[in-house]
Amino acid sequence: MSLFYISSSRFLSSSLIRRQRLWLNPRFLSSNSYNNDLLQVEKQQTNEKRSPRIRRYHYYLISIATGALIGTIYALRQVRKHEGVLPEYVTNAEVLERKAMENRPTPVPVTKRIRFDSSPRIPFPYKLTLYQYVTCPFCCKVRAFLNYNRIPYDIVEVNSVTHAETRWSLYNKVPIVVVENERIQLNDSSEIISAIESYLRHPTKSFKDVVKLYRSIVEKDRKGNLFFNYPDRFDIVQPLIDDLVKNDETLAKKIDETRGFFARFFSRSKPVPIQNVVEPKIEPISKENDQFERQWRQWVDDKFIHVLSPNIYCTIRQSINTFQWFSRAGDWEEIFPWYQRWIIVYLGAIVMRAVANRLKKKYNLNDDVRVSLYECGDEWAEAVGDKDFLGGSQPNVADLNVYGILTAIEGCQAFDDLMNHSKIRGWFDRMKALVEPHRLST
């Protein structure tokens, strides 16, 4: 009976009523059981007072444990994603490129072989393969540089939709240049040009002796995509003295003079002459001219090149016309099947029209994008001034870069408008007369 009273009392909201019911019914309870029941009731009341606080503590502990579990799972997933790759590409980016070169298919699907009717301006003993889009401004920069210096090279035209020709490479952009003799992969148009120009000015025993002086930073985003950054891409580097190819000590002394006193005093290397090698006949470039050239090369990549796409894709009609010209200029009829060519032309025109709008906003171009194009043309013409070229009597690397990106739009309406509404035409005609005449395609 006591259990009945106790159990029924639990459903009553007031603790006072429960106590009274137990006190008024002692006849049903023995003294011992009566005292035990009272103790249970008092204990239950104490627990009820503490229960809200205890529940809060339980919630806190559960929340902390859940958060720790989620954080641990996320951290393990991130570690697993980067496991075996993160330490390797952070410490040694060359490992990635070497592995990519091992996966490069052979034979190389060469589209064209570019040769010249005269010898190179400066001897360059390496065989080059250029992976490109024919009208990509960055690829055109590289071609203009190689054509001017009359350096033979092979071309692999990359399908801009499938990218089948460059799937072996972790660097998912073009241009890519492969130095076949030493199986070296060069990325980024500015770094490609800088590395070859550095060799032409100061030939080394191996092309690797030049490439090792350029830093390559590879990062990985949250989606696992690799990003390649080349902070020295505009620099014309000066190789180590021991790596130089030279007839006598003259060239080494010229470079040694540019170093500081302490660097010369504590240097362990001494010029060692190597016979039967011709020193390149190239005029030395002062630090001021080198910095001036670097400044305008950077201007091309940071400003001028970003004005082109919004101009050649400014309407759907001009976008389609641009891709049709790309097809003719790149001989796509001989390279790609008709259905791939149709997809590239029409689908590419629609996509690039949307991209052009985003670029216009991103780079804060004029509402009439032609105005921004004319301003860049006049800015370059003003920098050239009364000289034939920015480099003086002969074009420098910045001249070749500007000429290269303009050849990318040479068959478009935007190019004709630029020639007719800016002061750049005279300079462009002089550049074309120097760069193009000796080229042969096979």
Secondary structure, 3 states (H helix, E strand, C coil): CHHHHHHHHCCCCCHHHHHHHHHCCHHHCCHHHHHHHHHHHHHHHHHHHHHHHHHHHHHHHHHHHHHHHHHHHHHHHHHHHHCCCHHHHHHCHHHHHHHHHHCCCCCCCCCEEEEECCCCCCCCCCCEEEEECCCCHHHHHHHHHHHHHCCCEEEEECCCCCCHHHCCCCCCCCCEEEECCCCEEEECHHHHHHHHHHHHHCCECCCHHHHCCCCCEEEECCCCCEEEECCCCCCCCCCCHHHECCCCCHHHHHHHHCCCHHHHHHCCCCCCCCCCCCCCCCCCCCHHHHHHHHHHHHHHHHHHHHHHHHHHCCCHHHHHHHHHHHHHHCCHHHHCCHHHHHHHHHHHHHHHHHHHHHHHHHCCCCCCHHHHHHHHHHHHHHHHCCCCECCECCCCHHHHHHHHHHHCCCCCHHHHHHHHHCCCHHHHHHHHHHHCCCEEEC
